[in-house]
Amino acid sequence: MKKWLFILLTIGSTAAVAQTPDLMPLPAHYTLSSNPYRISRTFSIEVQGEADPRMYREASRFFQRLSERTGIFFKTWLVNATSRINESGLLIKVQRKGKVELGDDESYQLQVTSSGIQLNAVTDIGAIRGLETLIQLIGSDANGYFFHGITIDDRPRFSWRGLLISQPYHFMTMDVIKRTLDAMAAVKMNVLHFYISDDQGYRIESKVFPRLHELASDGMYFTYEQVKEMLDYAHQRGIRVVPEIDVPGHSTAIIYAYPHLASVKREYTLQDHWGVFDPTLDPTKETTYTFLDSLLTEVASLFPDRYFHIGGDENTGRDWKRNPEIQSFMKAKGLNTTLALQNYFNKRVRGILEKNGKTAVGWDEVLMKEINDSTAKKYFEEGRYDQLIETAVPKDMVIQSWRGMEALLSSAKNGYKSILSKGYYIDLVQPASYHYLNDPIPFRNEVIIPDSEANFNRFESNIVEKIKKGERLLSENEEKLILGGEATMWTEHVTTETMDSRIWPRTGVIAERLWSPPHVRDVDDMYRRMDILSIQLEALGCTHIKNRDMMLRRLTGMQDVHALANVVQFLEPVQGYQRNKLNNFTRFSPYTLTVDIAAPDQKEVRDLKQKFQQFRQRTDTAWKQEARELFYSWIANDRIVQDIAKRTPALADLAQHSAHLSKLAISSLRVLNASPASFASEKKEWMTTADGVKKPIGHCELKAGEAIRDVISSLSLQ
Amino acid sequence: MKKWLFILLTIGSTAAVAQTPDLMPLPAHYTLSSNPYRISRTFSIEVQGEADPRMYREASRFFQRLSERTGIFFKTWLVNATSRINESGLLIKVQRKGKVELGDDESYQLQVTSSGIQLNAVTDIGAIRGLETLIQLIGSDANGYFFHGITIDDRPRFSWRGLLISQPYHFMTMDVIKRTLDAMAAVKMNVLHFYISDDQGYRIESKVFPRLHELASDGMYFTYEQVKEMLDYAHQRGIRVVPEIDVPGHSTAIIYAYPHLASVKREYTLQDHWGVFDPTLDPTKETTYTFLDSLLTEVASLFPDRYFHIGGDENTGRDWKRNPEIQSFMKAKGLNTTLALQNYFNKRVRGILEKNGKTAVGWDEVLMKEINDSTAKKYFEEGRYDQLIETAVPKDMVIQSWRGMEALLSSAKNGYKSILSKGYYIDLVQPASYHYLNDPIPFRNEVIIPDSEANFNRFESNIVEKIKKGERLLSENEEKLILGGEATMWTEHVTTETMDSRIWPRTGVIAERLWSPPHVRDVDDMYRRMDILSIQLEALGCTHIKNRDMMLRRLTGMQDVHALANVVQFLEPVQGYQRNKLNNFTRFSPYTLTVDIAAPDQKEVRDLKQKFQQFRQRTDTAWKQEARELFYSWIANDRIVQDIAKRTPALADLAQHSAHLSKLAISSLRVLNASPASFASEKKEWMTTADGVKKPIGHCELKAGEAIRDVISSLSLQ
């Protein structure tokens, strides 16, 4: 029996259309040439100028990757200060050692010609960014490998281009963190936001308060040495690591280890479930600050970055209200709201950080006033941004906006440095295009695609109106306060096996949004380049592609899972927080099922859509036979899937989706084969079928119907 | 365009034939029943008796794996001393804490019935072995998941069942070591032989001699903390870790860091290439022993196991001959040969180990006399085993035999404990069946398949004769000295990406050889069970299946590599040391090419062979059409491959093999379609073609022709 797959072949089909080089992120300025540099065994690298030792290690790593991609046995492979170019090769010139800190120069100029390659940069960090560009320029033909001819003058648009990884939910091991750092470096991201503490666990060693890792980690934490290992790895790639200890809420783990810090006396245990919980540090006791002084000083000493995140989000306030002593304290101090008390707490915490030479970062709650929505909306519409926030908070605090543009705008309007995360929540498995068009400084007259979670968008419509009218939201100086953004990978619903498919390749387009000029926003071209990037990220160890079939093999015990893969390729997890609404998920749940094997924004769905759009443009009708064969293959595939699923209960969701795909195929064939008499009713029936089969089953959606809907609905009798 | 794969479907085709349960290794005694235990959400585990805390962690890990495989959301998930069975579940009874040391009790009894599961063991290590059996007993049907009904009484045949990983060539990171330990535990192996030092590097931190890791590691080493992390991980799985510091040869790394230890003064640098090199410690200087005293004491303190490997192999002796002072020393001491001097050295080293409470292990050179082959052969044939070895070596030394049976036999005959590695060199990419039939105590009248490397087999023919005659090679007491065996993964030609496909699943059959009774040696059934095991190993993180397509994607930059995979599935790396004979391979070479993507003993080759054997047994001729379609698909596939390879020079080898596959298909079709007049000549032509296409290209061989040769050659006109 022959096997078959019905993924559509798109090799080379879009290459001719492309006007941009195969780079992600796209450089600020570039000029393509038809003058490639051909790579030979004698290729060599020389570094001139005062570079950090990191530069030589990265140049050696570049050599290794180049060898792996091309199969060339190079004569030399290690680059050090004495390395010289033999005949021709890559000459790197740097002016000074880069500092892995906010705002240091990351610009570079790269010129590739047939006679050689020159990479110039102010700092070695800039040169390292340039190396990542260069490795994306590898091409090949019958005569061998080459770097495409190009002249590039590149620099980032924003200085803070981050990715948050939360460790308390599903713990990510060192190898996961390392491959993530490799992939971040590949797309020129420069901040790993390392989220350490939450209700579910505390994830680094504490020598000062060892119960934190001994008791509140379930054995899953980074030791001092491992923290250093991670920092060294990031440092070599010019990536900062910003730690976060989330207080005063999200603190069950800390309280479980040290119950005297709690606002309410009760039995504490680590949370197994996901959500927002009440346990909160007691902000009225001096012992709390003594504790935090020691703890934050310890953590600050481990992480060299100037910035230190103290969380401050989602304090329910309920435990403070439950404790009469805290209520009395508030009255005595004239603190009328939970937020006022939290501001008092924040001030004390900031003091500790200042003593350690650190600048605090907080989620937008640390700044926003606790006022009701209608009042807030009124202030916002009237432009009274100062009324929305606690302007007493010192201006050197950095605000991370996760709730929406109103927070970002208000903080910038009031002189606070800000980074945007709203719209970059990659754990919500939304399409890359959504994240891509979400700009920290909204672009020209274009409108942001609204988020599906209405509660995070109370001011969004207002902003959209302003943008539509072409109004500038921020002054030039205010715009400078927007430092950049951060993609966030909250790890409730991912494991070490599935996280990569939720981060990559989509986060590559966020990296481009934060690096490339604002006018770079062609969605089709973005997808073309993202798919190329995806393979390059896999070569760095990311498992976003290869784990799909592995997980299908685990569920079936079979080596050959192509029939199942044929269905999964059209399945995407339900977007947003749907899965959080169920209470049965914990760290120990099986994250190995259909929804976990499915991935957001599937390439194959986009390919299917593109294929049908090409059909639509055809003047002949031969495409109908091609389409029929595709639909027949879906039906045949379903028979295999049902046979496997029959004895594999864990595939129940997948089997239903497969049956739906078959149903869609049958309905599609009926439309294609319809007589003039039945055509209209078959088309109507198709719409009903398509609506039916797209409904979520097992937290994922079959996207095949939507991909071909336009074409089917535009069909007419010929 | 539809995609297709031409791998043969064999799902369920062999299941009916099987008489054995789907277990690897097979238990010593078992009785199958048709009384399965059905798994529900309320499944629970209780541990009775005095168990090491390791038992609870392993039971919890079992729970997690069960959940991942079945998708069941269990009500409980963490097993501890207070865990009790709810309704029904798994009751584990252990008598005492196991000791992770040679020879502790690993036996267990397992009973699975519809009313519950009982696992009894003397030690918790035995119970952990039983858990690995139980997880292999998962089955499923339309009603859900179950454990197959069975009664098992199991214990290992040998007490030393090891795997050697060499760290100096290609360094294996912590995640690789951990997944290897997981896989070893799955097949009940109990020794990780951790090979630390060689000419290419020294791979653990030394606080006593820090230049070892600072200078002689290229930055690739395990810190103290990482060594402990590895040991803890192994300890939880009941796996010993035996360190090896190879002296006095294979010591360039040590000498590079501390040149005063060298036998010859010269410029030393780490070896980048593979092979046997001259640099050797100077055995005549007291400073050498002072150094080794400190170093071995340090390493001995890190690794708690009683056994410590000191290497002793492949000392070329040349550097000792080059140094007149060493020659004078030998004369003065009456040491006439290199080996005599090495024995003097070994004695001193053993003294250091004894002081640390350690027993030395050495490669067979530490025992074998340096006598010429003909004399040795004479002694061997005459049964004068004492003449072959240095009987002065203390009897508590363990001999690891890598050169052949003569060493193993001689050492056992003279009262030395021995472990066999000859025949378990998995880095030589030989078929699983070869390793499987290689028994540390040769079985009955069966003959060992001779190794292709004649120089390691000078006595093999002699032994084969004895076995053929049914002579017992060792007495019962001598047999008891054979402790077991070790598979060896020398990492010259593997990277972290490819090592798994060289270890797994083949090492599973070595594990079975060392665990299961000697009469368990049905090769067909072994392969059936090995293929099932392979998927289970992948679920533990092993990359032996999923990295194939990843590596093809890296070389092509394409998501869809099925046409390439269709060829690679029939390609196996050339067996033995062929690749070592070329001098162009180093740690930095591209181990990403066709030979690295290919894997030993491909399942698809075996499936193809099986398919054609089934054809042969058919009485109708309809199979010919099936065969024709297969051959057509090979030809069509080649067109796609050539198109891709045209612009991908790194695929040159693969393209040639693909062309050969197409050529073989054309020739096969000509045989199938031959007229009576041309039949004989087409068959003859086929043989020439098949001989031609099996020749190695790029260090790998196309196996498709051999798989179908029997059937084609037995074809007759009908």
Interface residues (C-beta under 8 A of the other chain):
Chain A: M1 K2 K3 W4 L5 F6 I7 L8 L9 I11 F63 Q64 S67 E68 R69 T70 G71 I72 F73 F74 W77 L78 S140 D141 A142 N143 G144 Y145 T173 M174 D175 T223 E225 Q226 D531 I532 S534 I535 Q536 E538 A539 I545 K546 N547 D549 M550 R553 R554 L555 G557 M558 Q559 D560 H562 N584 T586 F588 S589 P590 Y591 T592 L593 K603 E629 L630 S633 K646 R647 T648 P649 A650
Chain B: M1 K2 K3 W4 L5 F6 I7 L8 L9 I11 F63 Q64 S67 E68 R69 T70 G71 I72 F73 F74 W77 L78 S140 D141 A142 N143 G144 Y145 T173 M174 D175 T223 E225 Q226 D531 I532 S534 I535 Q536 E538 A539 I545 K546 N547 D549 M550 R553 R554 L555 G557 M558 Q559 D560 H562 N584 T586 F588 S589 P590 Y591 T592 L593 K603 E629 L630 S633 I644 K646 R647 T648 P649 A650
